Amino acid sequence: MAALRDVLNQINGIKKTKQITKAMNLVASAKLRQAQLRIERFRPYAKKFYNILEHVGTGGDIGVHPLLGAREEIKHVGIVLITSDRGLCGGFNSMLIQKALRLARAKKKEGKFVHFYCLGKKGFEAVKKAGYVITANYPEALNTFNFSLASSIGTEIIKRYIIGEFDEVHLVYGEFKSVARQEAVELLLLPISSKNEDDNSNKKEEIRGSEYVFEPSREDLLAEMLPRFINVQVYRGMLDAAASEHAARRSAMDNASRACDDMSGQLTLLYNKTRQAAITADLMDIVGGAEALKR
């Protein structure tokens, strides 16, 4: 009967685990709805901002602002890595960390110095273990954040880029495609170029063929819009990463709950078989003893 008690304890433990995963699933679903609504509302603004910036920047000299145009020699590369602070979200964090570390290894192989900006504890721990320089760390950035946090991060990155501490800056984050699909995205943040967003070729031709008169001047507009564009890109990455994290955690908890059901069913079947075998053996002993007394 000791084996039966062990199986029964395992069944009870799995049922309690399922209660935890079910509760985490509900919490992740509630947070996902909020995060999904935020990113869906912000994406049109970010896209329109880029379109306006392209209108202003097209046809101008790339040397009109220090954030435009690639530098001749690239020695220092900054990587902004956005991950979550907690685990239990499947392969979400490992997907982002592998993406960032592959980029870092490629840059290091080219003889460049790599510096990391880590938003989230998981990315910080992985980058620290890999031995790369961490310029700044923002733990719990995705728990409660707003545009002011993205603005402060963007301002610091721009400052370091202008004074020459960074020659190139990349942003690595999880893009929210759907509840069941999240992708690791690597975006060239600085210098700002037409490769920073996917565009339609017809729109580009339309912009090239148009002439606009700007008031104030194109230079003044770029000086105001380019830093804001960096802040918008960082904020969009944080919103996407937050929605992707909750979606990944919800899927992971769904899978964990189903696994608990499967394990509980298998152990219950084993318990019933073992118990029935024990009862049958006891009955056989009783019948055997009764027959022996009759003789």
FIDO-856926 format. One record per residue (C-alpha): x, y, z. Coordinates in steps of 0.001 Angstrom, whole numbers, plus 500000, padded with zeros to 6 digits. Example, Ala and Ser with C-alpha at 12.3 -4.5 7.8 and 13.67 -1.06 7.14 Angstrom:
REM residues 2
{u->512300 v->495500 w->507800} .
{u->513670 v->498940 w->507140} .
REM end
This chain:
REM residues 295
{u->500000 v->500000 w->500000} .
{u->503022 v->502277 w->500330} .
{u->503260 v->502462 w->496526} .
{u->499582 v->503415 w->496312} .
{u->500107 v->506256 w->498773} .
{u->503062 v->507524 w->496714} .
{u->500989 v->507544 w->493524} .
{u->498128 v->509287 w->495299} .
{u->500512 v->511949 w->496636} .
{u->501815 v->512519 w->493101} .
{u->498277 v->512935 w->491786} .
{u->497464 v->515494 w->494476} .
{u->500706 v->517352 w->493797} .
{u->499963 v->517536 w->490067} .
{u->496450 v->518830 w->490760} .
{u->497882 v->521610 w->492930} .
{u->500392 v->522447 w->490215} .
{u->497559 v->522693 w->487715} .
{u->495773 v->525168 w->489987} .
{u->498903 v->527352 w->489944} .
{u->499337 v->527156 w->486160} .
{u->495638 v->527886 w->485653} .
{u->495866 v->530977 w->487861} .
{u->498991 v->532169 w->486022} .
{u->497178 v->531596 w->482737} .
{u->494317 v->533833 w->483843} .
{u->496698 v->536558 w->485029} .
{u->498683 v->536418 w->481765} .
{u->495450 v->536581 w->479743} .
{u->494311 v->539708 w->481597} .
{u->497686 v->541415 w->481158} .
{u->497824 v->540324 w->477517} .
{u->494552 v->542067 w->476702} .
{u->495877 v->545343 w->478083} .
{u->499295 v->545026 w->476425} .
{u->497788 v->543984 w->473090} .
{u->495467 v->546980 w->473133} .
{u->498380 v->549328 w->473827} .
{u->500565 v->548052 w->470998} .
{u->497693 v->547972 w->468511} .
{u->496906 v->551589 w->469335} .
{u->500533 v->552701 w->469135} .
{u->501565 v->550997 w->465889} .
{u->499618 v->553353 w->463572} .
{u->501205 v->556336 w->465330} .
{u->504717 v->554888 w->464957} .
{u->504117 v->554097 w->461281} .
{u->502715 v->557552 w->460552} .
{u->505599 v->559168 w->462407} .
{u->508052 v->557312 w->460187} .
{u->506153 v->558329 w->457038} .
{u->506266 v->562000 w->458042} .
{u->509950 v->561716 w->458891} .
{u->510617 v->560188 w->455481} .
{u->508780 v->563076 w->453804} .
{u->510927 v->565563 w->455672} .
{u->514197 v->563709 w->455238} .
{u->513870 v->562731 w->451578} .
{u->515858 v->564953 w->449297} .
{u->517911 v->566534 w->452058} .
{u->521595 v->566213 w->452869} .
{u->522264 v->563311 w->455236} .
{u->524967 v->565400 w->456892} .
{u->522410 v->567929 w->458054} .
{u->521990 v->566002 w->461333} .
{u->524465 v->563752 w->463208} .
{u->521875 v->560950 w->463534} .
{u->521653 v->560537 w->459748} .
{u->524116 v->558613 w->457621} .
{u->526497 v->555796 w->458496} .
{u->529962 v->556527 w->459840} .
{u->533021 v->555600 w->457840} .
{u->534581 v->553547 w->460639} .
{u->532546 v->551589 w->463181} .
{u->534395 v->550602 w->466351} .
{u->531761 v->550605 w->469105} .
{u->528364 v->548923 w->468683} .
{u->525523 v->549295 w->471147} .
{u->522807 v->546635 w->471485} .
{u->519556 v->547426 w->473308} .
{u->518131 v->544074 w->474453} .
{u->514552 v->543964 w->475762} .
{u->513567 v->540822 w->477676} .
{u->511267 v->539955 w->480571} .
{u->512136 v->539899 w->484273} .
{u->510510 v->536533 w->484979} .
{u->510580 v->533152 w->483337} .
{u->507783 v->530630 w->482786} .
{u->507108 v->532038 w->479312} .
{u->508414 v->529231 w->477134} .
{u->511314 v->530025 w->474839} .
{u->510543 v->533739 w->474619} .
{u->513600 v->535002 w->476510} .
{u->516005 v->532446 w->475069} .
{u->514877 v->533418 w->471545} .
{u->515724 v->537078 w->472181} .
{u->518965 v->536351 w->474015} .
{u->520213 v->534077 w->471233} .
{u->519361 v->536743 w->468658} .
{u->521278 v->539416 w->470569} .
{u->524287 v->537197 w->471321} .
{u->524559 v->536091 w->467684} .
{u->524643 v->539750 w->466669} .
{u->527218 v->540506 w->469374} .
{u->529443 v->537617 w->468298} .
{u->529259 v->538699 w->464670} .
{u->530247 v->542269 w->465552} .
{u->533015 v->541093 w->467861} .
{u->534353 v->538828 w->465134} .
{u->534637 v->541914 w->462918} .
{u->536836 v->543569 w->465534} .
{u->534185 v->545839 w->467047} .
{u->533557 v->546522 w->470739} .
{u->530047 v->545567 w->471850} .
{u->528111 v->547363 w->474606} .
{u->524721 v->546255 w->475929} .
{u->521697 v->548109 w->477238} .
{u->519617 v->545503 w->479069} .
{u->515918 v->546023 w->479772} .
{u->514823 v->543071 w->481889} .
{u->516584 v->540749 w->484325} .
{u->516733 v->537713 w->482028} .
{u->518697 v->539535 w->479357} .
{u->521002 v->541107 w->481947} .
{u->521834 v->537732 w->483505} .
{u->522543 v->536109 w->480128} .
{u->524695 v->538983 w->478835} .
{u->526628 v->539157 w->482104} .
{u->527268 v->535411 w->481942} .
{u->528462 v->535764 w->478329} .
{u->531047 v->538335 w->479440} .
{u->529965 v->541387 w->477426} .
{u->530109 v->544973 w->478671} .
{u->526784 v->546167 w->480114} .
{u->526576 v->549947 w->479847} .
{u->523170 v->550254 w->481521} .
{u->520640 v->547934 w->483103} .
{u->516918 v->548587 w->483613} .
{u->515410 v->545798 w->485753} .
{u->511626 v->545463 w->485854} .
{u->511335 v->547828 w->482888} .
{u->508308 v->546025 w->481430} .
{u->506307 v->545824 w->484641} .
{u->505302 v->549488 w->484879} .
{u->506641 v->551679 w->482106} .
{u->505518 v->554680 w->480112} .
{u->506889 v->556859 w->477353} .
{u->509072 v->558833 w->479777} .
{u->511212 v->555733 w->480438} .
{u->511651 v->555104 w->476708} .
{u->512445 v->558793 w->476241} .
{u->515152 v->558749 w->478906} .
{u->516721 v->555625 w->477393} .
{u->516558 v->557095 w->473886} .
{u->518062 v->560388 w->475059} .
{u->521004 v->558605 w->476691} .
{u->521619 v->556486 w->473592} .
{u->521533 v->559580 w->471347} .
{u->523938 v->561407 w->473655} .
{u->526443 v->558559 w->473569} .
{u->526083 v->558281 w->469797} .
{u->526685 v->561988 w->469197} .
{u->529796 v->562166 w->471407} .
{u->531207 v->559102 w->469664} .
{u->530886 v->556422 w->472356} .
{u->528649 v->554453 w->469969} .
{u->529071 v->554266 w->466213} .
{u->526064 v->552014 w->465664} .
{u->523093 v->550998 w->467813} .
{u->520799 v->547994 w->467350} .
{u->517486 v->547188 w->469055} .
{u->516534 v->543557 w->469780} .
{u->512998 v->542857 w->470976} .
{u->510123 v->540422 w->470584} .
{u->507582 v->541567 w->468013} .
{u->503992 v->540624 w->468788} .
{u->502461 v->539040 w->465683} .
{u->499569 v->537203 w->467329} .
{u->498732 v->535368 w->470528} .
{u->500374 v->532234 w->469149} .
{u->503277 v->533884 w->467330} .
{u->506089 v->536129 w->468532} .
{u->509289 v->536838 w->466611} .
{u->512728 v->538078 w->467634} .
{u->513453 v->541282 w->465704} .
{u->516774 v->543071 w->465272} .
{u->516378 v->546716 w->464216} .
{u->519092 v->549207 w->463285} .
{u->518317 v->552094 w->465608} .
{u->521247 v->554398 w->464824} .
{u->522192 v->555737 w->462370} .
{u->518680 v->556437 w->461118} .
{u->518199 v->555225 w->457555} .
{u->515474 v->554005 w->455241} .
{u->516211 v->550444 w->456402} .
{u->514758 v->551141 w->459829} .
{u->511263 v->550236 w->458581} .
{u->509759 v->548088 w->455837} .
{u->508340 v->550323 w->453143} .
{u->506419 v->550037 w->449935} .
{u->508435 v->550916 w->446808} .
{u->505485 v->552777 w->445271} .
{u->505314 v->555072 w->448283} .
{u->509026 v->555774 w->447978} .
{u->508656 v->556735 w->444347} .
{u->505704 v->558961 w->445218} .
{u->507747 v->560742 w->447878} .
{u->510727 v->561227 w->445553} .
{u->508508 v->562781 w->442939} .
{u->506911 v->565277 w->445310} .
{u->508160 v->568706 w->446352} .
{u->507313 v->570227 w->449714} .
{u->507921 v->573585 w->451321} .
{u->508724 v->573283 w->455025} .
{u->508132 v->575848 w->457716} .
{u->510318 v->575940 w->459749} .
{u->513242 v->574688 w->457697} .
{u->513961 v->571055 w->456985} .
{u->516977 v->571178 w->459299} .
{u->514935 v->572509 w->462223} .
{u->512266 v->569855 w->461707} .
{u->514821 v->567058 w->461562} .
{u->516530 v->568323 w->464718} .
{u->513187 v->568052 w->466507} .
{u->511843 v->564850 w->464938} .
{u->514879 v->562553 w->464792} .
{u->515396 v->562285 w->468588} .
{u->511653 v->561710 w->469013} .
{u->511805 v->558997 w->466366} .
{u->514411 v->557110 w->468420} .
{u->512215 v->557408 w->471516} .
{u->509220 v->556141 w->469533} .
{u->511174 v->553123 w->468302} .
{u->512349 v->552228 w->471821} .
{u->508833 v->552615 w->473210} .
{u->507373 v->550499 w->470430} .
{u->509942 v->547785 w->471197} .
{u->508946 v->547842 w->474870} .
{u->505236 v->547609 w->474029} .
{u->505826 v->544739 w->471600} .
{u->508032 v->542919 w->474099} .
{u->505445 v->543275 w->476881} .
{u->502636 v->541893 w->474723} .
{u->504871 v->539087 w->473449} .
{u->505900 v->538128 w->476984} .
{u->502307 v->537787 w->478218} .
{u->501277 v->535882 w->475088} .
{u->504210 v->533487 w->475471} .
{u->503460 v->532980 w->479172} .
{u->499801 v->532309 w->478426} .
{u->500742 v->529671 w->475850} .
{u->503279 v->528120 w->478215} .
{u->500737 v->527890 w->481029} .
{u->498188 v->526360 w->478629} .
{u->500715 v->523697 w->477697} .
{u->501590 v->523140 w->481363} .
{u->497918 v->522719 w->482304} .
{u->497395 v->520181 w->479525} .
{u->500536 v->518327 w->480606} .
{u->499170 v->518221 w->484173} .
{u->495919 v->516722 w->482879} .
{u->497834 v->514072 w->480924} .
{u->500073 v->513159 w->483857} .
{u->497139 v->513111 w->486256} .
{u->495190 v->510823 w->483924} .
{u->498110 v->508415 w->483545} .
{u->498772 v->508318 w->487294} .
{u->495072 v->507849 w->488063} .
{u->494976 v->504895 w->485667} .
{u->498095 v->503463 w->487301} .
{u->496581 v->503984 w->490752} .
{u->493352 v->502212 w->489784} .
{u->495216 v->499310 w->488189} .
{u->497526 v->498907 w->491184} .
{u->494621 v->499155 w->493645} .
{u->492561 v->496645 w->491690} .
{u->495523 v->494266 w->491563} .
{u->495963 v->494597 w->495323} .
{u->492245 v->493923 w->495936} .
{u->492326 v->490918 w->493620} .
{u->495351 v->489529 w->495435} .
{u->493631 v->489959 w->498806} .
{u->490515 v->488201 w->497522} .
{u->492603 v->485340 w->496183} .
{u->494241 v->484965 w->499598} .
{u->490829 v->484927 w->501330} .
{u->489381 v->482400 w->498908} .
{u->492489 v->480263 w->499188} .
{u->492306 v->480310 w->502995} .
{u->488592 v->479397 w->502953} .
{u->489258 v->476453 w->500634} .
{u->492048 v->475272 w->502862} .
{u->489750 v->475309 w->505921} .
{u->487091 v->473301 w->504061} .
{u->489621 v->470584 w->503316} .
REM end
